[in-house]
């Protein structure tokens, strides 16, 4: 076992003992036997979020902690060495065709699935119950058959959660997947132990238990082909069967696709074991109600599968590419995503086709491949960077006992530790996602300890106007996506190039700072994730993943290009109004407003306050309550400028806005890098004491969305706020929507409160003057 240089074995034992004590409480918390608020009440947390040193719980004593960023003994490696196991691609999913029968989407018969409908089966469940008042739920054909309690579909009943614009974006393809415990014999590395069924939860293909799969899934979508993703919750109904952390309830957020609130997975609509939830991913191109309404512009399009295009309405400058989807169960997101509840989703369009040969004046021909009409991934590779920690037996380990964040000591790619990938001497595109809980990263490429230049082409899934030449990436916060193109043609077969993390981080608050490439390649004791995490081996031939059996040779000409212009700039204009949103700590109790009940979960009698808060337009600070609207957007299409402020200098927050991307305009007193200036983003690192201003507008859909810190530990305690988008006139979302309250017996609704400072209909303070 690894021993910190200055730590005695007794201190390690002490830390291990503390870990066990803490794990007991984590388990009780995850089982719902105690709440986080009770932990505050007992004094195990303080208002500043620090764990008090009592009851043998504190493993953060400098002697034991200084060398191990997880706050516990380092994850044992069982002899696993880096770059001995092959790279694993994300698990590509195959879509099923759907047909339209009287407005219902019909799966192929072989799938054996009930049709997908505009209105949830929860409504059928309610209707049957109303028509048969004497019958028990066990006789209701629309029930959850696992528990005989509540409906089979978790989506709430009625028009409020009916799929918006269903006919207009009728789903053409479908996926059936299950949130499941991990299948047998799967591990992060061949030398590391197999994960127990309750240690890792992820999505498996089809409907079944124990089919969770490593690596997590990849879905390829295209504009003009709406998707119906049906997710079964196949976790055990016993909340205790969770390996000590994680909640067996689920809502899937497709970050940052343009979907109705009912499919955004963050409207307080988690669903329970035994139920499914139909998410309709509409592939809607933003501004379709405002610009290019008749779909005449060729660039606003998706591939038709036969070399042509399907034109769609909307603004082609807002086409999206690299995205991901993950669980968003309020108050349990960190544990659940860490456990593996995420996938990546690539959207393909006319310009960003995933085909490097097709020439039609629209296709950019970015590195990808040629064998498929669209969506080639032979030379276009998803890399999800995810830090993990394990206990002494090698099982996935999580410690919620810091409200500052949890960082692992094993930096994995696609949940694989230290893989090597064979590449041809040609151009590759990499879609890099930071899927950690609390860890920031900063990546570079190293050949012979020298930085390898590359091109930056997309930020958070949005093409930049011109490619940007870099030697290292900017810091990358949780949920940020950077797409880069690396040209391996300057290397020879046999050369090895490394993807390297330069950024040291030893607690959840913020990174300590970046190291030089040379220092990082050497490695440091205080943060084992600094250093190389993926090895590229330049080889003479590779097997295709797009067409099984095909072999690509290094002698084949690389026809891909990185054009000097990738898209066009969206102008910054005078806004209809401005908003200021400050993210901070709850230390100043006098500035806090009442939080009411912290829907969902928290008992009303629980004592006040979570450590993290959000303040709108200078008024009171609040922690999250799903039944409170902190910011209301009154009318589709109105352009606003928002400023996010970091309330302090001791931490950083990657802040995520659901549903829309903002154009980054200003960084206050800080500098603004080329990769961010006037670039569209959906996650902004605020920087310590920093700020950011961006231009934003919403449209097409309405309902309840959220804005939050994507350090998911901060998010869970409870740096999150509800934003309410009022939709088009004549839709149920044109008015403020009720708050769904999911339970095992079905969903009920409550009427939300609205903070006046967040509602421009009632206050002038938000006016742009
Ligand atoms: Cu944060």
Boltz pocket constraint, residues with backbone or C-beta under 6 A from the ligand:
constraints:
  - pocket:
      binder: B
      contacts: [[A, 652], [A, 653], [A, 654], [A, 709], [A, 710], [A, 711], [A, 714], [A, 715], [A, 719]]
      max_distance: 6.0
